[in-house]
Amino acid sequence: MPGWQQFYEKYSDQVEVVVIAQDAQVAEVAKPWVEKAGGTYRALLDQYNVIGKSYNLKFVPVGIFVDEEGKLVRTVGSVNIGDDDLQNELAEWATSGTVPKAWADVDKDTKLRSLTAEEKEADARFQLAVVLLESGKRKEAIVELKQAFVLDPQNWLIRKQLWAIETPEAFYDGDVDYGWQKEQMAREKGVLSP
C-alpha cells in the first residue's frame, strides 16, 4: 500500500483512492494493516464480500478504476502499483482525464456471468461464517468456510479468510507468512485432488 500512498499524495487533487479490505472478521482485524501502511486515503471494509460478488472476483489485490460518473475505465483485474507501466497509465489518467490506450480494451457492456450452484452455496456458507464469527462462534465459522472452500476451491477470498481465522499467527503476528501459505497450498492440493 505504500505505492498507493505515494500516488495519492501526488494526485489527490485529481483522483480519489479508496482501499477496500476483504476480511470476514471485524474492522479491528483489518485496521492495523491499514494503519501500518500509513495510508491517508479512505479505507473501507467489505466484510460480506459484496465487491467480490459484484465483479466475480476470487482473488486480491485487484483494481477497480471508475471515472467521476462511476463508469469503469479499465477492466477489473489484478494490479501492481509497483509496475512502471501502471504508474504511468495512472498518472496519464489523473492528469489528463484521458483513458490510457492500454485500458481501451475495457468492455463497459460486459455482463458478469451468473454464479454456479456451487459458487452460490459457497457464498451462502461464507455469509453464514461471517454471522457465526460475529456471534463468537469461531469453530462453527471455520466449518462453514471449509465447506465453502471445497465448493469453490479457486476462490482465494474464501481460502484466505479460512486461513486467517484458522491460523491467525500466519497473518497477524508481524508480516504475513507467505512461506506458510505455500506449504498450506501444497497440503490442500493433496486433499482436493481426486
SEZA-446793 format. One line per 2 residues: their letters; for each residue x, y, z of C-alpha. Coordinates in steps of 0.5 Angstrom, whole numbers, plus 500, padded with zeros to 3 digits. Example, Ala and Ser with C-alpha at 12.3 -4.5 7.8 and 13.67 -1.06 7.14 Angstrom:
as = 525:491:516; 527:498:514
//
This chain:
mp = 500:500:500; 506:505:501
gw = 506:506:493; 498:508:493
qq = 500:513:499; 505:516:494
fy = 501:516:488; 495:519:493
ek = 500:525:495; 502:526:488
ys = 495:526:485; 490:527:491
dq = 487:534:488; 485:530:481
ve = 483:523:484; 481:519:490
vv = 484:513:492; 480:508:496
vi = 483:502:499; 478:496:501
aq = 480:491:506; 477:484:504
da = 476:481:511; 471:477:514
qv = 473:479:521; 471:486:524
ae = 474:492:522; 479:492:528
va = 483:486:525; 484:490:518
kp = 485:496:522; 492:495:524
wv = 494:493:517; 491:500:514
ek = 495:504:520; 501:500:518
ag = 501:502:511; 501:510:513
gt = 495:511:508; 492:518:509
yr = 486:516:503; 480:513:505
al = 480:506:508; 473:501:508
ld = 472:494:510; 468:489:506
qy = 466:484:511; 461:481:507
nv = 465:480:500; 460:485:496
ig = 465:488:492; 468:481:490
ks = 461:478:488; 459:484:484
yn = 465:483:480; 466:476:480
lk = 473:477:484; 476:471:487
fv = 483:474:489; 486:480:492
pv = 489:485:490; 485:488:485
gi = 484:495:482; 477:498:480
fv = 478:504:476; 472:509:475
de = 471:516:473; 467:521:476
eg = 461:519:473; 462:512:476
kl = 464:508:470; 469:503:469
vr = 475:506:465; 479:499:466
tv = 478:492:466; 477:490:473
gs = 483:486:475; 490:485:478
vn = 494:491:480; 501:492:482
ig = 502:499:484; 510:498:483
dd = 509:497:476; 512:503:472
dl = 507:502:466; 501:502:471
qn = 504:508:475; 505:512:468
el = 498:510:466; 495:512:472
ae = 499:519:472; 496:520:465
wa = 489:519:467; 490:523:473
ts = 493:529:470; 489:529:463
gt = 483:525:465; 484:521:458
vp = 484:514:459; 490:511:457
ka = 491:507:451; 493:501:455
wa = 486:501:458; 482:502:452
dv = 480:494:452; 475:495:457
dk = 468:493:455; 464:497:459
dt = 458:493:457; 461:486:459
kl = 456:482:463; 458:479:469
rs = 457:471:469; 452:468:474
lt = 455:464:480; 454:457:479
ae = 450:453:484; 457:451:488
ek = 459:458:488; 452:460:491
ea = 453:455:496; 460:457:498
da = 458:464:498; 452:463:503
rf = 457:459:507; 462:465:507
ql = 456:469:509; 454:464:515
av = 461:464:517; 461:472:518
vl = 455:471:522; 458:466:526
le = 464:470:527; 460:476:530
sg = 457:471:535; 463:469:537
kr = 463:462:534; 470:461:531
ke = 470:454:531; 463:454:527
ai = 465:459:522; 471:455:521
ve = 467:449:519; 463:453:514
lk = 469:456:511; 472:450:510
qa = 466:447:506; 465:454:502
fv = 473:453:500; 471:445:498
ld = 465:448:494; 469:454:491
pq = 477:452:491; 479:457:486
nw = 476:463:491; 482:466:494
li = 478:471:498; 475:465:502
rk = 481:461:502; 485:467:505
ql = 479:468:510; 479:461:513
wa = 487:461:513; 487:468:517
ie = 482:465:522; 484:458:523
tp = 492:460:523; 492:468:525
ea = 499:468:527; 501:467:520
fy = 497:473:518; 497:478:524
dg = 504:477:528; 508:482:524
dv = 509:481:517; 504:476:513
dy = 508:469:513; 508:467:505
gw = 512:461:507; 507:458:511
qk = 502:460:505; 506:456:500
eq = 506:450:505; 499:450:506
ma = 497:450:499; 501:444:498
re = 497:441:504; 491:443:501
kg = 493:440:494; 493:433:497
vl = 486:434:500; 483:437:494
sp = 486:432:489; 481:427:486
//
